[in-house]
Amino acid sequence: LRRGQSLVLAQDDQCNAPVLGTDLQSVNSDGTVAGFFLALPERIVPTMYVCWAPATAFDFDLVTSYYTGLRINVQYANELVVMAKSNGAFSFTPQLMRDGVTYDTYNFAKPCQSTEWFQNATAVQVVVGLFADYYILRKGRTLCDFLTTSAMNSTATYTRVPPQSNLWDGTSYTVPPNADASILGGSAPGFPIDDRLFLNSWGSRNPDLLGGCCQERPGQMASWGRGFTVTAYSIRASNVYLQVRYPPKVIYPGKSYSVGVKLVDVYGSKFDDGNGGLQHFTLSCNGNGDNGFTTTVHVAGSYDFQRSGTSAAVDTVFACNVTTDYPVVNDNPVSFTVRVEALQPNAMVLDSGVSVKTMLKLGTVTQFQTPLNDSTVGPIDQDLLAASGGEANQRPRAGTAAVTNDAKGQTYLWVADHESSGMFGAGAADTGVPTRVQYFAFALYAPIDQRIELLAAPISVARVYVDGALMLTAVEAVSTVTPDFPVTQGWHQVVIKLVTFGSTPPPGLVVQAFGIGLQYYFELPAQLPEGATLLAVNDNLPTLLHLGEGSNAGIDGTFASVGVVDTSTAQPKLGDVAGPLTWGTSNGAVSANGRAFLWPQTSSALGAVAFYAVAIYSTAQSAYTFTFGFAGAFEVYMDGFKVVAEAANTNPAASLTQDLYLGAGWHQLIFKLGATAVGSSGALTVSCATAGLG
């Protein structure tokens, strides 16, 4: 041994994949003894092999290294270990995840079968771009089980909160598995509920797919070739968590409520210390009157503090704490305030874990035979309400109609259905209908901004949409709960699609919600401001503001040159002046297509332009499906932004369907319509296939 040589840490006894070199130090005169300083490399492996290289640490990768017979076993509890990493340039298959591979410094996978050193429970973090997913491996499952499968429901549970954080209370969720079993990781569509379609994936059985999937940031298209990092670490199996689920921060006069508390282990199971598990739980609330109370119980593992209907006045506020005398690793006590609030008109209280009893149902016999002419698309993926604005965009009210674009193509009515048992959709078998699709809907009210969960329990397949966004796909007789997702204060539309297969009777559907002070009604209340008129689904707008005298005024000039209206700021009112013209009302002419706004042929060689405007009111934040019929060049501005542009002259008239996303409240729409040739004219129709507009 002498100075100028180094020891190298490698991943096997062949000295392959060296990860760190360190120079020999303090070499004795005989060259038989030397010391060295070891720093753990970024890429820690459970077993590192010590190799000797006849070069300094700066050049160890340029010469052949030789195994010394020394081996270092690393056993760090709670230390993060990067199990796999990719920049999206290489493929990662189950075999490579199992056996390990090193493409380069930025693309590698450690052999998962060599991680027996993990003790206690195992947690995994999977990062793609801005999205981080966290998992707790189920008891008896190994990292290899987890990293080499798409069956996430059987290998791990998911949490959006890092398990090592003191904010985590032991709550985790079953992952609906990806329908494509070749994908490693992932989920059924819509599960994460955080501005993406799937949970992160880190490889595939298809070696042609590179990197991971699917989105690195909100709004990005799902795609392969994404970089990813998979990190694993251990959590003490002895950890105990205080779980206070959805404390009643809002309560209602005369209505009972409860506070559920529980001690759970790292797997979310009720904690049992083996000695009866008797622990003190204390609920203490101090009101701004004489309504305060303190309750202490001595029970095993969990308890529901049941409170009868409060007599406190509306706007009474309680300050509450829940504590336990058992040593837990998360926050203790859990503190919250409770406010007494009035119920919404006609609404019903929806306590956590209580089933919805009244919903809208599409038709009295909602059995549809799907057009299974495309074997690659299952009935759960076929939108049978596409002809009525799409299933996700339904905002039904009792008595409104929807047309199905299936083999029957029938028109059905949304009707209120009350089921005292909370079981919807059950019925007699129909051997002539191999696949049944049923639609249900109800409105959910949140008294405060919060995060809630929804549960769907079908014995088949169900999809749940909230305000047009896919929140849950529940399958195969499993009571599936969404990860908690944010809702704002106010009303929200829930639409449920239930699919059953075969000739057996439809098994039905149970729906529950978990949140704070939730209420529900079978339809969205029509909360229009005074003076606004509800727009019927698919009916053309009957009245618009029109710039100019009468309904037939046009402004001579090219479509691009006429700019008398500042479309970025204009909020025209009756009688306002723009250039030499005045805004007046225009009632659409009755035609075969409903109300249409017409203006006459132009004699100008430059063509002519007309401007129309309308203020629309959205009862909830949602996507609305508009249909525009027009003849001539056409642009639509919403709140100052151009959202539709059809510059080419259109003759005969065209029809354009466009989804516009509106927040709750008023919005300004301005339409610019042009005739671009001598003797041509313009026309305009506007309708919406989504309920909830005024």
N, C-alpha and C positions, 0 to 999 in steps of 0.2 A: 504494500500500500504506500502511496505517496500523494503529496499535494498535486492538484491538477486532475485528479480522478474524482468520480462522483458515484453516489448511490442513486438509483432510479426506482421510483414506485411504479409498478406496472399492474395490469389487470389479470395476468396469468403467469404461470411459471415458465413460459416461453419468452417472457419479457416483451410481449406484444402490448400495443396500445399504452405506451408510457404516459403517465399523467403528470409527473413532477420529478425533477432532478435536484439533488442537493450536494454541494461540494463536501469532500472529506476535510475534516479539521483535526488539529492536534495529533498529527501522525508521529509516532515515536521513531526513534532513529533506526530501529530494526525493520520498520515497515510492517509490523505485525498488529499494531493497535491504532485505531483512529476513532475519532468521535464525529458526530454530525448532528445538525439541528434539523428537526423535522417539523414542517408546517403542513397542516392538512390541505390538500389541493381542493379547488372548487368542485371538481368531480370526485366526490367521495364514493368509494365502493366498499362493500362490507369486508372484503378480504383484499389486501394489497400485498403484492409480491415484491421483495427487495432484490433488485438486480444491480450488478457492478458494471460501470462503464469506464473505459480508459480515456475519458475526456471530461472536461468541466461540465457543470450543470448547464452552461450556455450552449454546449455543443453535444449534449448526450444523445439527441435524436439523429446525429449524423454518423454515429458509430454503432457497432454491434454491442448489445448488452448481454450479461451472463447472469443467470440466476444464482443467488448466494445460498439458497436453502432457507433463508429467513422469510417469515410471513407475518404480517401484522393484521390482526383482527380488530376491526373498529366496532365498538358497541356503545353508541351514544343514544340514550333515550332522549326523545323530543328534539333531536337534531334533524334539520331538513336534509333530505338526500334526493338529489336530482336523478330520477330513474330514467328519464328519456328527454331528449331535446331535439328540436328540428327547426330549421329556417324555411321549411317547405320544399326543399329541393330533392329529397330522397323519400323512398317508400318505407313504411313500417308495417310489417305483417305480424300476425300472432306468433309465428315461429321466431321472428327476430326479437319480438318483445320477450319471448321466453328464454332464448339462448343468448341474447345480447348481440349488438353490432356497433361498430365505430366507423362511420364514414369519414368524419373529420371532427374538429373541435366543436363545431356547432351542430352536428348531426350524429347522435349516438343513442343507444339504449343499453342500459345495464341488464345483465341476465337476472330476471325477476326470481328465478329459482334459487338464487344465492342470497336471498334476503331473510333467511331464517333468524337472523340476529334481531329482527324486529320483535320487541316484546310488547305486552299489553295489547291495547287496541291499535289498529293501524288507520291512519287518516291519509288521504291523498288530495293534492291540489292539482287541477288541470287548468292551465292558462293558455288562452288563445287571444292575442291582442289585449283589449281592455276587459275581457270577460274571464273571471276566475270562478271555477266550480270546485266545491269541496265535498268530499265523500268520507263516510265512515264505513269501513269494511264490516260486513255482517260476521257474526261469530262463526268460526270454522272456515272462513274464506281467506284465501291467500292473495298476495299481490298478483301472482300469476293468474289466478281465477279472474281477478278484476281487469287486468291489462290486456287479456286476450279474448274478450267477449263483448258482445253488444247487449247481453242479457243483464242490464244494470239492475233490474228489479230483484234479481236473485243474489247478486254479489255485494251490493253496497246500498246505502241510503244517501240522499243528497241534502246539503244544507247550503244556503247562500251566505251564512255567517261563518267565518273561520273558526274551526273547533278549538283552536288554541286561545281564542279570545275570551275574556271574562264576560263578554256580552252574549256568548252562546249559552243557551239554557238546556241543551240536550235535545232540541227539536231537530228532526231530520225527516225526509220524505222518501217514499218509494218512487223510483223512476219508471215511468211507462217506457217499455223497451222500444228501440228503433225497429221499424218494420223491416228494415234491410239488415239481416243478420250478418252480413259481411263486414259491417262497419264496427270498429272498435270504439266503444263509448257511445256518445250521442243519446238521443231520446226520441220519443214520439214528438211530432211537431207541436209547438206551442207550449211545451212543458216549462221552460225556464221562467217565462213571464218577465223578461227584462230586455225588451227591444231586440229580440232575436228569435229564430224559429226552432233551433235545436240546442241542446247542451253540446259542449265541445267534444270533438272526436280526435283521436290521436293515431289513427291508422286504419288499415282495411285489409281484408283477405285478398283484395285485388292489388297485385304489385304495380299496376299501372297508375294507381292513384298516389300522388305524392303528398308528403306532409300530412297535415291534419285538416279538419273542417270545423267550423263553417264560416263564422263571422268574427272579424277583429274589432268592429265598432258598430254602434247602433245604426240601423238603416242600410248596412252593407248587404249585398247579395250573398247568399250562402254559396260557398265554393271550396274546393280542395286547393292544396298548395299553400295552406296557412302554416305559419310557424307555430310551435307549441312547446310547452314545458310541463312535464309531469314530475311532481315532487311528492315524496312520501315521508311520513314521520310517525312517531308513536305517541299515543296518549295513554296516561295511566288508567288501567282498568278499574282502579279503586276510586276514580273521580265520581263525585255525586253532585247533581245539579238541582237547584231550586227552580221549578217550572211553574210560572203563574200565567195561565193561558187566557188572553183577552179579558183583562180585568174590566169591570163594567164602568168605564169612564163616563158613560151617559146612561141614566136610568129614567124611568117614566113613572109619573104618579100612579099609585095603585097597582103597579106591575112588579111582580117578584123578580129577583135576580140572584145570581150566585157568583162566587169567586172560587174557581177550581185551582187547587195547589197540589203539587206532586213533587216527590223526590224521584229522580230518574238516574240511571247509570249512563255510561257513555253511549250505549246502544239505544237509548230512549226508553228502555224498559223500566217499569216500576222498581224502585230500589228496595232491596230486602237485605238487612244486615245480618240475617241468619239468627237473630235473637228476638224475633217478633217485630222488629223495626218500629217500635213506638217512639214517635218524635213529637215535639211540641210544634204546632203551627199557631201563629197568632195573627188575627186580622184586627187592625185597629183603625177606626175612622173618626175623625173629629169634624163636625159640621159647623157652619156659621150660625148655629142656633143651639137648641137643646136636643139635636138629633144624633149626637155622636154615640159611638158604641165601641166596645172591645170584646172580642171573642177569642178564647184560647182553647184548643182541643189537643188531646194526646192520642194520636192515631198512628196506624202503620202505613207509611208510604204516601198516601194521598187523601185529600179531603175536599169536599165541596162546602164552602160556607154559604148556606142558603139563607137569604133574607126575604122576608115577606114584603108586600108592597109598601113603599115608603109613603108617609103622610106629609113629607116635607114639601114645601112650595116649590114651584118652578123657579129655576135659577139658584136653588140652594146648592152649595158646593161643599163636598167632604174632602178632607185630606187623609189618604189611607196608606197603610203599610202592611205588607205581609212578611213575616219573619219565620225562621225555623231555628231551632237550637242545634241542628246537626251541622257539622262543618261542610260547607259546600264550596265549590271553586268559582262559581259565578257570583254576581251581585246579590247581597243579602244585607238589609231588606230590599224587597221590591216595592217601590213607592209609586203612587198614582193618585190623581184627583178624580172625584166623581161629581158630575153635575146633573141636577134634575132638569129634564127638558120635556116640553110638550110633544105629544105624538103628532105625526103628519096626518092630515085629513084622510080618512078611509084606510090608512095603513095598519098593518098588523105587525106586532113585535116578532122578530125572528131570533129567538135565543140560540146560542151556540149549541150545536148538536141536535136541534129540533128540526124536523123535516118541513119543507114548504108544503102547504096544504092546498093552495089555489094557484093555478097557472092558466095561461091561455094555451089551447090546443088547436092545431090546424085541422079543422074539419071534425065531423062527428065520427067518421070512420077513416082514419088517416093511415091507409095501407097503400103503398105505392110499389109498383113493380119497376125496378130500375132497368134502364136499357143497357144490359151487360154485353154490349157489342164490342167493348174494348176490354179484353181480359186483363190488361195491365193496370186498369184503374178499378179499385174496389168501390162498392157503394158508399163507403164512408167518405171517399174522396170526390164523389159526384155531387155537385151542387144542384139539387132538384128544384131550387127556388131561383135559379139564375134568371129566369124570365120575369121575376118579380123583384129584382134588385139584389139577389144573392142572399143566401141563408145568414151569413154573418151580419148583413146590414138590415135585417128585419127590425122594424120598430112597431110591432103590431098593436092594434087596439081592437077591442071586441067588435066583431062585425065587419072588419076589413077583410079583403079578399087577397088570395095569393094563387098564382097559376103555377102548376108544376110542369117542368119540361121533361117528364119521364114518358114511358110508353103510353100512359093513360092521358097525360096532358090535360088534367081536369082543373077546374077552379074550386078552391076550398075556402071556407071562412074560418077566421080565427074566432074561437068561442071560449068562454070562461069554463074551466073544469075544476070542480072541487073534489078532492079525495081525502076523506077524513083520516085514512090510514097513511097518507103521504106517499102511496104507491101509484105512479102514473103509467099509462100506456099498456097495462095488462089487458088481454082480450082473448077471444077464441082463435083457434088455429085456422089458417086458410091455406090449404094445400096447393092452391093455384097461384100463390104468391110466394116464391122462394125467398125473396128478400123484402123486408118491410122497413120503411123509413118513417119515423114520426117526428114532428117538430113541436116543441113546447117553448113557452116564453113567460117571463115575469119581470117585474121591475124591482130593483133592490135599492134601498135608501141607506146612505151612510151619514150619520149626524155630524161626523168630524172627518177630516183627512186622516186616513189610517191605512194599514195593511190588513187584508182579510184573506181567508181561505174559502174555497168551495169544495164540496164533496159531491161526487156523482157515483152512485152504486147501481150500475146496470149489470144484467147477466148477459151481456153481449158487448156492443160498442157504443160509446156516446162521445159526442164532441160538445164542449161548452164554450160559448162565445160571450164576452162581456164588452159592451160598447163597440162591437165589431171586431174585437181582437180575440184570436183563438187562445183560450186559457187552459184547456184541459182536454186530453183524449183518454177516456177511461175504457178499459178492456177486460173481458173474460172474468166476469163475476167477482171483480175486485173493487172494494170501496176505495176509490182513488181520490186523494186530496191534492189540490194544487199547492205548490209552494206559495207562501203568502205574497200577495201582490198589492200595489198601491191603488187606492181609489180616493177620489176627492170627495169633499162634502157635497151631498146632493143625490139625485136619482141616477141609476145606472140600468141599462138594458141587458138582461141575460137571455140568451137564446140557446136551446139545447136540441141537438139532433140525436135521435135514438135509432140505431140500426139493429135489426134482429135477422137471423138467418134460419133457413129450414122451415119445416111445416109445423113446428111446435108453437104453442101459444106465445105471443110476445110476453116476455117476463116482467116488464115494467121497469120503472126508474124511480129512485129516491134521490132527492137533492137536499143538501144542507149547506149552511153557511156559518162561518166562524169569524166573529168580529165584535166590535164594540157598538152596542146600541142599535143593531141593524133592524130595519123594518122592511116590509115588502108589500106589494100590491100586484094584481095580475097584469096591469098595464101601466105604462108611464103616464103619470098625471099630465093633463094638458095644461102646462104652466106657461101660457102665453101672456105677454104684457097686454095691458088694456089697449084696445084698438087693433091688435093684430088678429089675423084670420088664419085658422088652420088650413094648410094646403093638403088636400086629399092626395093619396098616393097615385102617381101616374096621371094626375090631372094637370092640364096646361095652366100656367099662370094666366089669370083673366085680365089683369090690369098692370101696366107698367108706366113709369114716367118716360116721356118721349121728348127729345129736344126739337122744338119747332112747333108750328101751329098745326093742330089736328094730328091725325095719325099718318099723314102721307107726306110729311115734310122731309126732304133730304137735302144735304149740303153738297153742291157740286164740287168735284175735285177728286184726285186720286186717293186711294185708301190710305197711303202713307202720308199724304200731305195735309189731310184734314185733321186738325188737332185742337179744335176749339174747346174740348173737354180735357182737363188735366186728370187723366185716369188714375194717377198715383195718389191723389188727395181728394178728389171730388166726392162729396156726399150730397147730391142734389136734392132739393125739396121743391114742392110745387110752387111755381112762380119765380124760382131762381133764374138768373140770366147767365148765359155762357156765350161770350162774343155778342153777335147781334140777335141771338135766339133766346127763347124762354122755355123752361121746362114745363110741360103740361102733361096731363094724364092721357093715356091711350088705351082704349078697350079693344082687345083683340077681336078680329072678325071671326065669326063662327064658320068653321070649315069641317071637312070630313075628319080631320085630325085634331079637332078641338079648336080652342082659341089660337089664332095666328095673327101676328102683327105684320102688316103689309105696308109697303110704300111703293109708289108708281114707277113706271119706266122713266129712265133719265134720257134727256136729249143732249146732255153734255158728252163731248168726246172723251173727257177725263173720267167720266163716271160720277158717282155720288156716294155719300156716306150718311148713315143714320146712327143716332145714339139712343139707347134705351137704358133705364136704370130701375133697380128695385132693391129695397131693404128686406132681408130675410132674417128670421129669428130661429136659432137652433135651441131646442129645449134641453139638449145634453151634448157634451163633447162626443163627436161621432163622425163617421164617414157617411156621406150622402151621395147617392148615385143619381146624377142629373143626366137628362137626355135633351140635347139641343138639336132642333131642326132648323136649317137655314139654307137660303139660296143667296150666294154671294160670298165675298171674303168675310171672315168672321173672327172676332177676338172677344174673350171674356176676361174681365178684371175683377178679382175678389180682394177687397180690402187693400186696393192699390197695387196688387201683384197680378201680372198676366198669367192666367191658368189654362187658357185655351187659345190657340192661334191656328187658324186655317186661312192662309193668305191667298190661296189659289181661288179663282172664280169657280163657283160650283153651280152647274146647271145640267140636269135638274137638281132639285133640292137634296141636300145631304142630311144624314142623321148621325150625331156623335154622342156616345155615352162616356161620361167622365165622372170619376169619383173625386169629390171635394171634401177635405177634412175640415170640419168647423168646430171651433170651441163653443161652449154654451154662451148664448147672447146674440146680439145683433151683428149683421155683416152686410157690407155694401157690395152689390154686384152691378157692374156696368158692362153693357153689350155694345160693341162697335160692329156695324154691319155695312157691307159695301157692295155696290153694283159697279162692275169694272168695264162695262162696254155700253155703247149707245144702244138704247132700246131694251136693256136688261133691267131687272128689278130685284128687290130683296124681300125676304120673308123670314120670320123668326117664330119658333115655338120653344117653350121652356117647360119642362116637367121634372118631377123628382120621384124616384121609385122607393124612397125611404121615408117612413113616417117620422113625424116630429118636427116639421118645419112650419113656421108661420110667416 
